[in-house]
Amino acid sequence: MDDEIKRWTARRKSALVLEIIQGKTTVAEASRAHDLPPSEIEKWVDDGKRGMENALRANPQDLREQYEKQLKDLQEAYGEAMLELRARKKLQSLLGEDEK
């Protein structure tokens, strides 16, 4: 692959992810070779695996459905965390504990 790639298109990302999945290179090697943060390449690999899994389903979801489901799950988790935080604050005030 060209070491002077300035713009990473989906095709180039796919080629790199495929090399990693096939064991031809590692995330660390690709990171050094292309001067990219390992976390960015790992995200591409994760996205690629999710896309592959979806493509192989009997009834694949479209991307919008995937993102909407992910957003709904995150919103639910946020709501639960906020409820727990409020409950803890209420308990602290009832017990007369100092807020930390």
DSSP file (Angstrom, degrees, kcal/mol; ACC not computed):
  #  RESIDUE AA STRUCTURE BP1 BP2  ACC     N-H-->O    O-->H-N    N-H-->O    O-->H-N    TCO  KAPPA ALPHA  PHI   PSI    X-CA   Y-CA   Z-CA
    1    1 A M              0   0    0      0, 0.0     2,-0.3     0, 0.0    11,-0.0   0.000 360.0 360.0 360.0 152.9    0.0    0.0    0.0
    2    2 A D    >   -     0   0    0      1,-0.2     3,-1.0     2,-0.1     0, 0.0  -0.508 360.0-154.6 -71.2 122.8    1.1    3.5   -0.7
    3    3 A D  T 3  S+     0   0    0     -2,-0.3    -1,-0.2     1,-0.3     0, 0.0   0.659  90.2  61.8 -71.8 -15.2    2.9    5.0    2.4
    4    4 A E  T 3   +     0   0    0      2,-0.0     2,-0.4     0, 0.0    -1,-0.3   0.034  68.0 145.0-101.6  26.8    2.0    8.6    1.3
    5    5 A I    <   +     0   0    0     -3,-1.0     3,-0.1     1,-0.2     0, 0.0  -0.505  21.0 177.2 -67.2 122.4   -1.8    8.1    1.4
    6    6 A K        +     0   0    0     -2,-0.4     2,-0.5     1,-0.2    -1,-0.2   0.763  68.6  42.4 -95.3 -30.9   -3.3   11.4    2.6
    7    7 A R  S    S-     0   0    0      2,-0.0     2,-1.0     0, 0.0    -1,-0.2  -0.971  72.7-146.9-123.8 125.7   -7.0   10.4    2.4
    8    8 A W        -     0   0    0     -2,-0.5     2,-0.1    -3,-0.1    -3,-0.0  -0.777  20.5-167.3 -95.2 100.7   -8.2    7.1    3.5
    9    9 A T     >  -     0   0    0     -2,-1.0     4,-2.7     1,-0.1     5,-0.2  -0.316  37.4-104.2 -77.2 167.0  -11.1    6.1    1.3
   10   10 A A  H  > S+     0   0    0      1,-0.2     4,-2.6     2,-0.2     5,-0.2   0.877 122.7  54.7 -59.6 -37.5  -13.4    3.2    2.2
   11   11 A R  H  > S+     0   0    0      2,-0.2     4,-2.0     1,-0.2    -1,-0.2   0.918 110.4  44.3 -64.2 -43.3  -11.6    1.1   -0.4
   12   12 A R  H  > S+     0   0    0      2,-0.2     4,-2.2     1,-0.2    -2,-0.2   0.904 113.6  50.1 -68.9 -41.3   -8.2    1.7    1.2
   13   13 A K  H  X S+     0   0    0     -4,-2.7     4,-2.9     1,-0.2     5,-0.2   0.931 110.6  51.1 -60.8 -44.2   -9.5    1.2    4.7
   14   14 A S  H  X S+     0   0    0     -4,-2.6     4,-2.6    -5,-0.2    -2,-0.2   0.897 108.5  51.1 -60.1 -42.0  -11.1   -2.1    3.6
   15   15 A A  H  X S+     0   0    0     -4,-2.0     4,-2.0     2,-0.2    -1,-0.2   0.916 112.9  45.4 -62.9 -43.1   -7.9   -3.3    2.0
   16   16 A L  H  X S+     0   0    0     -4,-2.2     4,-2.0     2,-0.2    -2,-0.2   0.921 112.9  49.9 -66.6 -44.1   -5.9   -2.6    5.2
   17   17 A V  H  X S+     0   0    0     -4,-2.9     4,-2.8     1,-0.2     5,-0.2   0.906 109.8  51.9 -61.2 -41.8   -8.6   -4.2    7.4
   18   18 A L  H  X S+     0   0    0     -4,-2.6     4,-2.6     1,-0.2     6,-0.2   0.902 107.2  52.3 -62.6 -41.2   -8.5   -7.3    5.2
   19   19 A E  H  <>S+     0   0    0     -4,-2.0     5,-2.3     2,-0.2     6,-1.1   0.900 111.9  46.9 -59.9 -40.4   -4.8   -7.5    5.5
   20   20 A I  H ><5S+     0   0    0     -4,-2.0     3,-1.0     4,-0.2    -2,-0.2   0.931 112.7  47.9 -67.8 -46.1   -5.1   -7.4    9.3
   21   21 A I  H 3<5S+     0   0    0     -4,-2.8    -2,-0.2     1,-0.3    -1,-0.2   0.876 111.2  51.4 -62.9 -37.8   -7.9  -10.0    9.4
   22   22 A Q  T 3<5S-     0   0    0     -4,-2.6    -1,-0.3    -5,-0.2    -2,-0.2   0.549 115.1-117.6 -77.6  -6.5   -5.9  -12.3    7.1
   23   23 A G  T < 5S+     0   0    0     -3,-1.0    -3,-0.2    -4,-0.4    -2,-0.1   0.633  79.6 125.1  81.7  13.4   -2.9  -12.0    9.4
   24   24 A K  S   <S+     0   0    0     -5,-2.3     2,-0.3    -6,-0.2    -4,-0.2   0.747  83.6   1.5 -75.9 -23.2   -0.7  -10.4    6.7
   25   25 A T  S    S-     0   0    0     -6,-1.1     2,-0.3    -9,-0.1    -2,-0.3  -0.939  73.5-123.9-151.3 170.2    0.0   -7.4    9.0
   26   26 A T     >  -     0   0    0     -2,-0.3     4,-2.6     1,-0.1     5,-0.2  -0.728  29.6-109.5-114.6 168.0   -0.9   -6.3   12.6
   27   27 A V  H  > S+     0   0    0     -2,-0.3     4,-2.6     2,-0.2     5,-0.2   0.917 120.5  51.1 -60.8 -42.9   -2.6   -3.2   13.9
   28   28 A A  H  > S+     0   0    0      2,-0.2     4,-2.3     1,-0.2    -1,-0.2   0.921 111.3  46.5 -62.8 -44.5    0.7   -2.1   15.4
   29   29 A E  H  > S+     0   0    0      1,-0.2     4,-2.8     2,-0.2    -1,-0.2   0.923 114.3  47.5 -64.0 -43.6    2.6   -2.6   12.1
   30   30 A A  H  X S+     0   0    0     -4,-2.6     4,-2.2     2,-0.2     6,-0.2   0.886 109.8  54.4 -64.7 -38.3    0.0   -0.8   10.1
   31   31 A S  H  X>S+     0   0    0     -4,-2.6     5,-1.7    -5,-0.2     4,-0.8   0.935 113.6  40.8 -60.1 -47.8   -0.1    2.0   12.6
   32   32 A R  H  <5S+     0   0    0     -4,-2.3     3,-0.5     1,-0.2    -2,-0.2   0.923 115.5  50.8 -66.9 -43.9    3.7    2.5   12.3
   33   33 A A  H  <5S+     0   0    0     -4,-2.8    -2,-0.2     1,-0.2    -1,-0.2   0.836 123.0  29.4 -65.5 -33.5    3.7    2.0    8.5
   34   34 A H  H  <5S-     0   0    0     -4,-2.2    -1,-0.2    -5,-0.2    -2,-0.2   0.332 103.5-120.9-111.8   5.9    0.9    4.5    7.8
   35   35 A D  T  <5 +     0   0    0     -4,-0.8    -3,-0.2    -3,-0.5    -4,-0.1   0.931  65.2 139.1  53.1  51.8    1.5    6.9   10.8
   36   36 A L      < -     0   0    0     -5,-1.7    -1,-0.2    -6,-0.2    -2,-0.1  -0.926  61.1-101.4-122.6 148.4   -2.0    6.3   12.1
   37   37 A P    >>  -     0   0    0      0, 0.0     4,-1.6     0, 0.0     3,-0.9  -0.481  27.9-129.5 -66.5 137.5   -3.1    5.9   15.7
   38   38 A P  H 3> S+     0   0    0      0, 0.0     4,-2.8     0, 0.0     5,-0.2   0.855 107.4  61.4 -55.1 -35.4   -3.7    2.2   16.6
   39   39 A S  H 3> S+     0   0    0      1,-0.2     4,-1.8     2,-0.2     5,-0.1   0.858 102.1  51.2 -61.8 -34.9   -7.1    3.1   18.0
   40   40 A E  H <> S+     0   0    0     -3,-0.9     4,-1.9     2,-0.2    -1,-0.2   0.924 112.0  45.4 -68.4 -43.6   -8.3    4.4   14.6
   41   41 A I  H  X S+     0   0    0     -4,-1.6     4,-2.3     1,-0.2    -2,-0.2   0.904 111.0  53.6 -66.4 -40.4   -7.2    1.3   12.8
   42   42 A E  H  X S+     0   0    0     -4,-2.8     4,-2.6     1,-0.2    -1,-0.2   0.876 107.0  52.4 -60.9 -37.3   -8.8   -0.9   15.5
   43   43 A K  H  X S+     0   0    0     -4,-1.8     4,-3.0     2,-0.2    -1,-0.2   0.913 108.0  50.8 -64.5 -42.0  -12.1    1.1   15.0
   44   44 A W  H  X S+     0   0    0     -4,-1.9     4,-2.6     2,-0.2    -2,-0.2   0.916 110.9  49.0 -60.2 -42.9  -11.9    0.3   11.3
   45   45 A V  H  X S+     0   0    0     -4,-2.3     4,-2.5     2,-0.2    -2,-0.2   0.935 112.8  47.1 -63.2 -46.3  -11.4   -3.4   12.0
   46   46 A D  H  X S+     0   0    0     -4,-2.6     4,-2.4     1,-0.2    -2,-0.2   0.925 113.2  48.5 -60.9 -45.3  -14.4   -3.4   14.4
   47   47 A D  H  X S+     0   0    0     -4,-3.0     4,-2.5     1,-0.2    -1,-0.2   0.901 111.3  51.1 -61.2 -40.9  -16.5   -1.5   11.9
   48   48 A G  H  X S+     0   0    0     -4,-2.6     4,-2.4    -5,-0.2    -2,-0.2   0.904 110.0  48.4 -63.5 -42.5  -15.5   -4.0    9.2
   49   49 A K  H  X S+     0   0    0     -4,-2.5     4,-2.6     2,-0.2    -1,-0.2   0.907 112.1  49.1 -65.1 -41.4  -16.4   -7.0   11.4
   50   50 A R  H  X S+     0   0    0     -4,-2.4     4,-2.3     1,-0.2    -2,-0.2   0.919 112.7  48.0 -63.1 -42.6  -19.8   -5.5   12.2
   51   51 A G  H  X S+     0   0    0     -4,-2.5     4,-2.4     2,-0.2    -2,-0.2   0.889 112.0  49.3 -65.6 -38.5  -20.5   -4.8    8.6
   52   52 A M  H  X S+     0   0    0     -4,-2.4     4,-1.6     2,-0.2    -2,-0.2   0.923 110.4  50.4 -66.2 -44.4  -19.4   -8.3    7.6
   53   53 A E  H  < S+     0   0    0     -4,-2.6     4,-0.3     1,-0.2     3,-0.2   0.922 113.0  46.5 -59.3 -44.4  -21.6   -9.9   10.2
   54   54 A N  H >< S+     0   0    0     -4,-2.3     3,-1.4     1,-0.2    -1,-0.2   0.910 109.0  54.4 -64.9 -42.4  -24.6   -7.8    9.1
   55   55 A A  H 3< S+     0   0    0     -4,-2.4    -1,-0.2     1,-0.3    -2,-0.2   0.801 108.0  50.9 -62.8 -28.8  -24.0   -8.6    5.4
   56   56 A L  T 3< S+     0   0    0     -4,-1.6    -1,-0.3    -3,-0.2    -2,-0.2   0.441  86.5 109.1 -91.2   0.0  -24.0  -12.3    6.1
   57   57 A R  S <  S-     0   0    0     -3,-1.4    -3,-0.0    -4,-0.3    -4,-0.0  -0.371  78.5-122.3 -71.3 155.6  -27.3  -12.2    8.0
   58   58 A A  S    S+     0   0    0      1,-0.3    -1,-0.1    -2,-0.1    -4,-0.0   0.885 111.8  23.8 -63.8 -38.2  -30.4  -13.8    6.4
   59   59 A N  S    S-     0   0    0     -5,-0.0    -1,-0.3     2,-0.0    -3,-0.1  -0.749  90.5-155.2-128.1  83.6  -32.1  -10.4    6.8
   60   60 A P        -     0   0    0      0, 0.0     2,-0.2     0, 0.0    -5,-0.1  -0.256  11.5-129.4 -63.0 143.8  -29.4   -7.7    6.9
   61   61 A Q        -     0   0    0      1,-0.1     2,-0.1    -7,-0.1    -4,-0.1  -0.620  23.5-116.7 -84.6 149.5  -30.2   -4.4    8.6
   62   62 A D     >  -     0   0    0     -2,-0.2     4,-2.0     1,-0.1     3,-0.3  -0.484  31.1-104.8 -80.5 165.0  -29.5   -1.2    6.8
   63   63 A L  H  > S+     0   0    0      1,-0.2     4,-2.7     2,-0.2     5,-0.2   0.862 119.8  56.6 -58.6 -38.2  -26.9    1.1    8.4
   64   64 A R  H  > S+     0   0    0      1,-0.2     4,-2.7     2,-0.2    -1,-0.2   0.926 107.1  48.9 -61.4 -44.0  -29.5    3.5    9.6
   65   65 A E  H  > S+     0   0    0     -3,-0.3     4,-2.5     2,-0.2    -1,-0.2   0.909 111.1  51.1 -61.0 -41.7  -31.3    0.7   11.5
   66   66 A Q  H  X S+     0   0    0     -4,-2.0     4,-2.5     1,-0.2    -2,-0.2   0.941 113.2  43.9 -60.9 -48.0  -28.0   -0.3   13.0
   67   67 A Y  H  X S+     0   0    0     -4,-2.7     4,-2.8     1,-0.2    -2,-0.2   0.876 112.5  52.3 -67.2 -37.3  -27.1    3.2   14.1
   68   68 A E  H  X S+     0   0    0     -4,-2.7     4,-2.4    -5,-0.2    -1,-0.2   0.905 111.4  47.1 -65.2 -40.0  -30.6    3.9   15.4
   69   69 A K  H  X S+     0   0    0     -4,-2.5     4,-2.5     2,-0.2    -2,-0.2   0.923 113.2  48.5 -64.7 -44.0  -30.5    0.6   17.5
   70   70 A Q  H  X S+     0   0    0     -4,-2.5     4,-2.3     1,-0.2    -2,-0.2   0.914 112.5  48.7 -62.5 -42.6  -27.0    1.6   18.8
   71   71 A L  H  X S+     0   0    0     -4,-2.8     4,-2.5     2,-0.2    -2,-0.2   0.904 110.7  50.7 -63.5 -42.2  -28.3    5.1   19.7
   72   72 A K  H  X S+     0   0    0     -4,-2.4     4,-2.4     2,-0.2    -2,-0.2   0.921 110.4  49.4 -62.0 -44.3  -31.3    3.7   21.5
   73   73 A D  H  X S+     0   0    0     -4,-2.5     4,-2.2     1,-0.2    -1,-0.2   0.913 112.5  47.6 -61.6 -42.7  -29.2    1.3   23.5
   74   74 A L  H  X S+     0   0    0     -4,-2.3     4,-2.4     2,-0.2    -2,-0.2   0.889 110.8  51.3 -66.2 -39.0  -26.8    4.2   24.5
   75   75 A Q  H  X S+     0   0    0     -4,-2.5     4,-2.6     2,-0.2    -1,-0.2   0.895 110.3  49.5 -64.7 -39.7  -29.8    6.4   25.4
   76   76 A E  H  X S+     0   0    0     -4,-2.4     4,-2.4     2,-0.2    -2,-0.2   0.922 111.5  48.4 -64.5 -43.4  -31.2    3.7   27.6
   77   77 A A  H  X S+     0   0    0     -4,-2.2     4,-2.3     2,-0.2    -2,-0.2   0.903 112.1  49.7 -63.5 -40.7  -27.9    3.2   29.3
   78   78 A Y  H  X S+     0   0    0     -4,-2.4     4,-2.5     2,-0.2    -2,-0.2   0.926 110.5  50.2 -62.8 -45.3  -27.5    6.9   29.9
   79   79 A G  H  X S+     0   0    0     -4,-2.6     4,-2.3     1,-0.2    -2,-0.2   0.905 110.9  48.9 -60.1 -42.6  -31.0    7.1   31.3
   80   80 A E  H  X S+     0   0    0     -4,-2.4     4,-2.3     1,-0.2    -1,-0.2   0.904 110.9  50.2 -64.4 -40.9  -30.3    4.3   33.7
   81   81 A A  H  X S+     0   0    0     -4,-2.3     4,-2.3     1,-0.2    -2,-0.2   0.900 110.3  50.1 -64.7 -40.3  -27.0    5.9   34.8
   82   82 A M  H  X S+     0   0    0     -4,-2.5     4,-2.5     2,-0.2    -2,-0.2   0.905 109.9  50.4 -65.3 -41.3  -28.8    9.2   35.5
   83   83 A L  H  X S+     0   0    0     -4,-2.3     4,-2.4     1,-0.2    -2,-0.2   0.919 111.4  48.6 -61.9 -42.6  -31.5    7.5   37.5
   84   84 A E  H  X S+     0   0    0     -4,-2.3     4,-2.4     2,-0.2    -2,-0.2   0.909 111.1  50.3 -64.2 -41.5  -28.8    5.7   39.6
   85   85 A L  H  X S+     0   0    0     -4,-2.3     4,-2.3     2,-0.2    -2,-0.2   0.917 111.6  47.7 -62.4 -44.5  -26.9    9.0   40.1
   86   86 A R  H  X S+     0   0    0     -4,-2.5     4,-2.4     1,-0.2    -1,-0.2   0.898 111.1  51.4 -63.8 -40.4  -30.1   10.8   41.3
   87   87 A A  H  X S+     0   0    0     -4,-2.4     4,-2.6     2,-0.2    -2,-0.2   0.908 110.0  49.2 -63.9 -41.5  -31.0    7.9   43.6
   88   88 A R  H  X S+     0   0    0     -4,-2.4     4,-2.6     2,-0.2    -2,-0.2   0.915 111.6  48.8 -64.2 -42.6  -27.5    8.0   45.2
   89   89 A K  H  X S+     0   0    0     -4,-2.3     4,-2.3     2,-0.2    -2,-0.2   0.905 112.1  49.1 -63.4 -40.6  -27.7   11.8   45.7
   90   90 A K  H  X S+     0   0    0     -4,-2.4     4,-2.2     2,-0.2    -2,-0.2   0.919 111.5  49.0 -64.4 -43.6  -31.2   11.5   47.2
   91   91 A L  H  X S+     0   0    0     -4,-2.6     4,-2.2     1,-0.2    -2,-0.2   0.914 110.3  51.5 -62.4 -42.7  -29.9    8.7   49.6
   92   92 A Q  H  X>S+     0   0    0     -4,-2.6     5,-2.4     1,-0.2     4,-0.7   0.904 110.7  48.0 -60.3 -41.7  -26.9   10.9   50.5
   93   93 A S  H  <5S+     0   0    0     -4,-2.3     3,-0.3     1,-0.2    -1,-0.2   0.879 111.7  49.7 -69.7 -35.1  -29.1   13.8   51.4
   94   94 A L  H  <5S+     0   0    0     -4,-2.2    -1,-0.2     1,-0.2    -2,-0.2   0.853 113.9  45.7 -68.8 -34.0  -31.5   11.6   53.4
   95   95 A L  H  <5S-     0   0    0     -4,-2.2    -1,-0.2    -5,-0.2    -2,-0.2   0.526 111.9-122.3 -86.5  -5.3  -28.5   10.1   55.3
   96   96 A G  T  <5 +     0   0    0     -4,-0.7    -3,-0.2    -3,-0.3     2,-0.2   0.744  56.3 155.4  72.8  24.1  -27.0   13.6   55.8
   97   97 A E      < -     0   0    0     -5,-2.4    -1,-0.2    -6,-0.2     2,-0.2  -0.537  48.0-106.8 -82.4 149.7  -23.8   12.7   54.1
   98   98 A D        -     0   0    0     -2,-0.2     2,-0.2     1,-0.1    -1,-0.1  -0.489  37.1-110.5 -70.6 143.4  -21.6   15.4   52.6
   99   99 A E              0   0    0     -2,-0.2    -1,-0.1     1,-0.1   -10,-0.0  -0.539 360.0 360.0 -73.6 142.3  -21.6   15.4   48.8
  100  100 A K              0   0    0     -2,-0.2    -1,-0.1    -3,-0.0    -2,-0.0   0.381 360.0 360.0-110.6 360.0  -18.3   14.3   47.2
